[in-house]
Amino acid sequence: MESDHEPNVGGQQPSKQQPNLNNRSKKKTSHRRRRFPWRAALIALVGGSVLLAAGGWTAFRVLVAGQDIALLEKPLPAPTIIYDDSGKEATRIALGTIEPVDYADLPQHLIDAVVAVEDKRFFDHGGTDVWGIGRALAVNLTSGKTVQGGSTITQQLAKNVFLSQERTWTRKWKEVLLAQKIEENYDKQQIMDMYLNQIYFGEGAWGIKRAADIYFGKPVKELTLSESALLAGIIRAPSALSPVKHPEAAKERRDTALQLMKDQGKIDAPAYAAALRAPIKLRTSESGTHEAMKYPYYVDALIREASAQYGLSENDVLHGGLRIYTTLDTKMQEAAERVYADDSAFPASSADQLIQSGAALVDPRDGGIKALVGGRGKQPFRGFNRAVQLKRQPGSAMKPIAVYTPAFERGYTPEDRLMDEPVDFGGYRPKNAGGGYHGEVSIYDAVINSYNIPAVELLNEMGIDAGMDAAKRFGIPLTDADRTLGLALGGLQEGVSPLQMAEAFGVFANDGTRMPAHAIARIESADGALVAEAPAPADAGIRVTEPEVARTMTSVLQGVVREGTGELASLGDRPVAGKTGTTEMPGTGGDGIKDNWFVGYTPQLVGAVWLGYDHTDASHYLTTTSKAAAAVFQKLMGAALADEKVMDFPAPPPSSKPGKKHDEPGNNEDDDKPDKPDKPGKGHGKGNEDDKPNPPKKDDKPDGPKHGKDHDKGKGHRGDD
């Protein structure tokens, strides 16, 4: 039988099994084929990354090369021009030529302080600090918004000269490009020199030379370590950290700068301790900045609005070369400033403290701020602006907002009757000025004579939420702590400013629609590009109440001026409505007044006036009645409206005209009125003014509840008219 196997030559034993060389070769080839795609992918990835990096670097270099930094050679800040409501130039802000200081004249401890505070790796990085940007990115991602910049000194220079102050990644990218270009064209000493010569130090100090002079009255080269640390510390927020306005904050910031210098090895422990002990001795004479600026309080309010509404900084407004179109009426503003310069228009002050005041004039039809004055006497620019920053309790000026508007919305009328008698609401016993009671009175009488008890009773009947809701609709800021019956008498925890009260009363003058008060119409850059713009009046209005309610309230508030507590606010033949308000000074037995208000309006202008001491105590309080604020209002509005036409208010609904007698023919409208809830102390029918009991003294002094926080921080006693 033939075999397919070859014969065994030489008698060798056959192996158990020889490997198949063909199969091994095939397996190796298969493995190579399987490995090849991974190798190819890796090579392609590396190659692509190199090409991408090269392309990115090339693109970056092209973008850097395209940056124009020629403006660095022109350090003059461009003036900002402010236009009035007719488009004419009202004033301009130009701080003059910057006086540069050579790097050689900068004290080493000043340079060290600035580097320690603003950019500790300034002399090591090439314009952009990757670690700093990474840190800012982590903080921003954690917070969910852009709150930290991580900019180097070079980037800050680029931002200050070329860019806006917005905190966005787009602006950050532009900073990086500009910083790179700057670093490639200037050395570190030149960059530091330009930075210190062009940044703003507050109080009008534009550049390090003016800062040294304004704050310390000395040349830059003579600045001490302590003074250098203070100036370095305020760079981040020159207004909030100004040693003139905020000495404690400035000192705390100086100490932080010294600590950073010590931690970074720039000063030793003895130098640190000595500088920490050094008192801050500022120049005694007032800085001459902004003395020639017109309308400083209006400009201050404008800066605050630009920051709050449009994100612009003080530097942007003061030195950004902007064109700001405003709602300012220069004639009204100048008239208001003349009134506030006339000491005879105000009550006599104590020998050591001036009675202060703030006022705002607003057009209720569009919310435009026409004029604004934030204080009396010599005041520093960007100091305390009482027209917009004040936080004081409004007293009875709050009654039309928190009590009588919601009452009229619920069907009450001025003729409805309330009881003015002793009451006790769980220990809260409101009283009237003078302590008397008047029995059954109409709502009209309660308002014009500023009786407290009927207002509190009515709010209690409607529910405190009715007053809270109304106040919020009128734009009055409230907290949960305000949810008390004291709201009826203006007992607010935080208080309000004249501008807020002017905006709120504008609702009555504008048929129930609130127009947010604003000074800025639009902002343009120096080359005409639109930076910001206020909403059109048609889009900005907020419906607060119905026109019928607003007109009813106006007819009642006209009575306040015609025959009530606001008689001194009368403008003669010009129709005017308004409300007085006062808060009691504790410890004076009801004879002392802490805050004195009058808020009133004509169809085309709302005015709010506050009077009081900045720091009230046993020796500093008003002894006049609310007639003082009404008298200032009269002078202010009379002067502001001198060239304006006389306008009439829209007629109120027939059923809301005050003073009707129940027994007159055709005057009993009970059958036509909508159903409404029972009223506290309501009599049987309409009020008859001729029958009102013992007409009270028209005295707005408060004698209300004795609870609530004391104010010199804006929180006062909850007493009222």
Buried (B, 14 or more C-beta within 10 A) or exposed (E): EEEEEEEEEEEEEEEEEEEEEEEEEEEEEEEEEEEEEEEEEEEEEEEEEEEEEEEEEEEEEEBBEEBEBEEBEEBBBBBBBBBBBEEEEBBEBBBEEBEBBEBEBBBEBBBBBBBBBBBBEBEEBEBBBEEBBEEBBEBBEEEEEBEBBBBBBBBBBBBBBBBBBBBEEEBBEBBBBBBBBBBEEBEBBEBBBBBBBBBBBBBBBBBBBBBBBBBBBEEBEEBBBBBBBBBBBBBEBBBBBBBBBBEEBBBEBBBBBBBBBBEEEBBEEEBBEBBBEBEBEBBEEEBEBBEEBBBBBBBBBBBBBBBEBBEBBBBBBBBBBBBBBBBBBBBBBBBBBEBBEEEEBBBEBEEEBBBBBBBBBBBBBBBBBBBBBBBBEEBBBBBBBBBBBBBBBBBBBBBBBBBBBBBBBBEBBBBBBBBBEEBEBEEBBBBBBEEEBBEBBBBBBBBBBBBBBBBBBBBBBBEBEBBBBBBEBBBBBBEEEBEBBBBBBBBBBBBBBBBBBBBBBBBBBBBBBBBBBBBBBBBBBEEEEEBBEBEEBEEBBBEBBBBBBBBBBBBBBBBBBBBBBBBBBBBEEBBBBBBBBBBBBBEBEBEBBBBBBBBBBBBBBBBBBBBBBBEBEEEBBBEBBBBBBBBBBBBBBBBBBEEBEEEEBEEBBEBBBBBBBBEEEEBBBEEEEEEEEEBBBBBEBBBBBEEBEEEBEBBBBBBBBEEBBEBBEBBBBBBBB
